[in-house]
Amino acid sequence: MVASMARSRVTAKFQVTIPREVREKVEVKPGEMVSVEALSSDEIRVRRYPRTSDPLETLIGTKPASRRVPVEELEEQMESR
């Protein structure tokens, strides 16, 4: 994939608008989350988080836990902290 080169100005509040041609190419939508990381002193990467149709499945998974932990054991662990 060839990167699209577009320019955007940083505002006084350090906000940056993703240019239309880039938004359309990657199909980013309002409200989506992105990560921003510094790759070097002059390079920044903006990456969209993957979309998911079932966020709960993403958080807890689809396989049942291999070990059931009794509530009492969890309470004991919490109290020992």
C-alpha positions in Angstrom: 0.0 0.0 0.0 1.4 3.4 -1.0 1.0 6.1 1.7 -1.1 9.1 0.8 0.8 12.3 1.4 -1.5 15.1 2.7 -0.9 18.1 4.8 -2.7 19.3 7.9 -1.9 22.1 10.3 -1.6 21.6 14.1 -4.0 24.0 15.9 -3.3 26.0 19.1 -4.9 23.1 21.0 -2.6 20.6 19.3 -5.5 19.2 17.2 -4.9 17.8 13.7 -7.6 17.2 11.1 -7.2 14.1 9.0 -7.5 15.3 5.4 -10.5 14.2 3.3 -8.6 12.0 0.8 -6.9 10.1 3.7 -10.2 9.7 5.6 -11.9 8.4 2.5 -9.1 6.0 1.7 -9.0 4.4 5.1 -12.7 4.8 5.7 -12.3 6.3 9.2 -15.6 7.5 10.7 -16.4 10.2 13.3 -16.1 8.8 16.9 -13.6 6.1 16.0 -10.6 5.7 18.2 -7.1 6.1 16.9 -3.7 5.6 18.5 -0.9 8.2 18.1 2.7 7.3 18.6 6.0 9.0 18.1 8.3 7.0 15.9 11.2 9.4 16.0 11.7 13.1 16.8 10.1 14.1 13.5 7.8 11.2 12.7 4.3 10.4 14.1 2.0 7.5 13.3 -1.8 7.7 13.6 -3.4 4.3 13.5 -7.1 3.3 13.7 -8.1 0.8 16.3 -9.7 -2.2 14.7 -13.5 -2.1 14.5 -15.4 -4.8 16.3 -19.1 -5.8 16.0 -19.1 -7.3 19.5 -16.9 -5.3 21.9 -17.8 -7.7 24.8 -16.5 -10.7 22.9 -13.3 -8.8 22.2 -12.8 -8.1 25.9 -13.7 -11.5 27.4 -13.1 -13.8 24.4 -15.2 -16.6 23.0 -13.7 -19.6 24.8 -14.9 -20.4 28.3 -12.3 -19.9 31.1 -10.2 -23.0 31.7 -10.4 -22.5 35.4 -13.3 -21.2 37.5 -12.2 -19.1 40.4 -14.6 -19.2 43.5 -15.8 -15.8 44.7 -14.2 -16.5 48.1 -10.8 -16.9 46.5 -11.1 -13.6 44.7 -12.2 -11.9 47.9 -9.2 -13.3 49.8 -6.8 -12.1 47.1 -8.4 -8.6 47.2 -8.1 -8.4 51.0 -4.5 -9.5 51.0 -3.5 -6.5 48.8 
